[in-house]
Amino acid sequence: MKKIINIVLASALLVGSTTSCSDFLQKDPPSSPSQSVFWQKKSDFQSALAGSFSMVYEWPGEMSQIIACFDNLTDNSICQHDEDTYGKTKTIALGDLDPNTTGYVTYMYNHCYQGIARLHLLMENLEVYEGTDMSADEKSFMLAQAKALRGYFYSWLYQCYREVPLVTASLTMDNMYQAKASRSDVYTQIVKDFDDAIAALPDKPYSDSQMSGYFTPGALKAFKARLMLAEAYDDNGNADPSKMGAIVSLLESIQGYGLADRMRDNFISAEQLASPEIMFSVRYLAPNTTHSMDLYYAAWTTCGVTRDLVDAFECTDGQKWGESPLTVPVNESLLATGALDNANKAEREKLFQNRDRRLYETVCHSGVADFSMDGQEGDPVTVTNQMQTGFGMMKLIQPTKEMPSYSTISDADVIILRYAEVLMMIAEAENEVNGPTQKVYDAVNQIRVRSGQPELPTGLTKEQMRERIRNEWRVEFVFEGHRYFQLKRWKLMEELVNGAADPALPTYIKVFKPAFYYFPLPQTEIDKAGGVLVQDPNYK
């Protein structure tokens, strides 16, 4: 059975808010215990920590269930539903992004600060707790997890917004409104929180019973490397080799992980606990903690796969589709209609012949999920009639015939970090420092061979290797929330996203402006702050 941090909301929510810093100071609701009777025993602190972790679940789960929707802001997929539930990604993708935009813009800001506020109360009470039911090691572990989680929340704020308030203690009536801090100050605080936690925690893998559901030193090193990698590129998307060497050294110090037998094993509920690859995840366990991701991504096609993404998967000989002699010609004019009839299905099946196995593990087509192609038992299952592009997601949905039911629930964990990312970050950073060394080839080839693809050809130039690495990132990590932030660090959003349209949806034209590299601060927060918090100048 899956192990999970128990979420005890009745006690953990006593300090929470739902929207802003000012709301963090609300009096306790009648159903919650007051602070005068809380913080009296170890279980109170455990509940509060669990409640802080629960912010990554908080509806609609922008740090868990709908991370995949970030791909709707890239060239990977489109969202046909203009709802907050899916991050408002249709609105944003079509260029309507301003301080009053909701979805990701408000959810990420509010939920991160709500979690941070909970953590400050936990840490401040933990520091002065003298109860004999908690050992020094237990206290140190809990404090380290709190710091790690604060750093994690701030890392999301750092990636999404240009500048945000840096709050490191509980707010009072005198300082409830905070001005923005510099990006360098926020970055420094994140690194400090991660480093403090790394030094205090036992260096055990995520699969260890003590660390299950918690941050490990290995995971925190990888999260830190994510930020370092983003900071290693300048405003033109050029890498600074002097910053890349430290990233490689940091990542090579991570021990205790490996690759699963198949990429998609990491996303199938029954296989997740056995995976040596998962480094951090959002844990679910039926019947108490479940989600409806099968409905979002299968029945409702919240991420409609683009033809451009399908074409990014190589043929089995390692060459690009269309250039490889293994390419099976298709009727492009027929496919461009996006229809789901048998004639179109037959054409799409040609696209899936002789292709990288990850295509079958990631994408389904014509309203059908064929789990036999995915390596699972069972007949093809009709999942939806809403595939506007003709293609839908396979990667995150579970192999069950109950999927079309509107009562479908799942307890598959949402994978936030896996060891394959460590290998890809090593490859990217090492290539920018020293070119395509054997270290680069070894890292990328482990991932390719795992999925049955041939090793990369020898003799690639640094530029050629960079192109191969970036495509490997794309096909290996699609729908894991990476590409949006990668295209921003490589400064490729204007080139690859602005003006992008799928052949089946020629009027759905994506818009990306230079101002959009960061979200605006939510206007509701600006209004409450009475001039203390000012808007990003790109949105004034």
Number of C-alpha atoms within 10 A of each C-alpha: 6 16 12 15 19 18 19 17 16 13 22 25 22 23 28 26 20 13 17 19 26 17 14 22 17 12 11 15 11 8 10 16 16 15 14 7 9 17 21 15 15 18 15 17 23 19 22 28 26 20 27 28 25 21 22 21 21 15 15 19 21 23 24 23 23 25 21 24 29 28 26 29 26 23 23 26 28 28 25 20 17 15 14 18 21 26 29 23 29 23 21 24 24 16 17 14 22 19 19 14 20 21 20 25 25 22 22 23 23 20 25 22 26 24 26 28 24 26 28 21 18 25 22 13 16 18 11 8 16 12 12 9 11 15 12 10 11 12 17 17 15 22 23 24 25 24 23 27 26 26 28 22 23 26 21 14 22 20 17 21 19 20 24 23 18 17 21 12 13 19 18 12 8 6 11 16 22 17 16 18 14 14 16 11 12 22 18 13 19 25 22 16 22 26 19 16 26 22 11 16 19 13 15 18 24 25 20 10 11 12 17 21 22 21 25 27 25 26 25 25 21 25 23 24 24 18 17 17 21 17 16 19 19 13 11 10 15 13 20 16 16 11 17 25 17 16 24 21 13 15 20 15 10 18 13 14 20 16 18 21 13 17 22 22 18 26 20 19 20 14 13 21 19 12 20 19 25 25 30 26 19 22 24 22 19 12 9 9 16 17 23 18 23 27 22 18 23 31 23 21 26 29 28 27 30 25 20 15 17 19 16 17 24 25 25 20 17 18 19 17 23 14 10 15 11 16 20 15 11 15 12 12 10 14 21 17 16 20 19 22 11 10 11 21 18 15 17 22 14 15 19 22 15 16 24 24 24 21 24 24 22 23 22 27 25 26 24 21 27 23 21 13 17 20 14 11 12 13 13 13 17 16 27 20 16 19 27 23 25 27 26 30 26 25 26 25 24 20 21 16 15 14 24 17 12 11 9 16 18 20 21 28 24 27 20 18 19 23 24 24 20 25 23 22 25 25 26 25 25 24 25 23 18 14 20 22 16 12 16 23 19 16 20 23 20 17 23 20 12 15 19 15 21 15 16 17 9 10 10 15 12 16 13 12 24 19 12 15 19 16 15 20 20 19 20 21 18 20 24 22 19 18 24 21 20 18 20 20 23 17 19 15 23 16 11 14 21 20 13 19 20 22 18 19 15 11 9 17 15 23 20 23 12 10 14 19 21 18 25 25 25 20 18 13 21 16 12 14 18 10 12 13 18 19 20 18 9 14 13 9
